[in-house]
Amino acid sequence: MVNLTSYLKMIFRFKTSYVALFVAISIWFFWLLIPTFYLLATKIPDFNKLNKANGILTYVEVKNRGVTSDITVLKTDNGDMTFSCKDALTNDNSCYTFEYNRRHENISATIYWYKRIIYPFISVNYPVQIESNKQILLSYERSVKNHGFQKVIYPIGCFIALITIIALFFWNKSRYENILN
């Protein structure tokens, strides 16, 4: 027979599993579901509808939560414009590798871009095509293909995360029910 102290501890743990479920689903909702919704709702505009900016291409190294990446900066006559390939689910701002960026730094370039919403009230200037001296550094076709890939992968990851949260909750719940019986 289970004594009163251990019985109360099990009840407390069982109730905290509901709190943990609420917290986990809240994190899932704000960290995965909302960004996935914005991604699915976003469509890269047709090439002729993109914004266009000309200037000198540079990069700024940024460290965020242990990940080092580059933000693309275009020095224009009207000031510096920053561009990022970041979405809400990844922590990487880079559009390509660090070594690739350094080979194409301080050159005259044209960036075709649009404003991409990644969270409520948060948007980035998202580069879709980057050209320099008739050479395409980032192509429109690659950007569209990558966006289509994200529209498939992110909902799958979101669904798997939700199923995992629910499965862990019921596993934890049944574990404590078995101890009580």
Secondary structure, 3 states (H helix, E strand, C coil): CCCHHHHHHHHHHHHHHHHHHHHHHHHHHHHHHHHHHHHHHCCCCCHHHCEEEEEEEEEEEEEECCEEEEEEEEEECCEEEEECCCCCCCCCCCCCCHHHHHHCCCEEEEEEEEEEEEECCEEEEEEEEEEECCEEEECHHHHHHHHHHHHHHHHHHHHHHHHHHHHHHHHHHHHHHHHHC
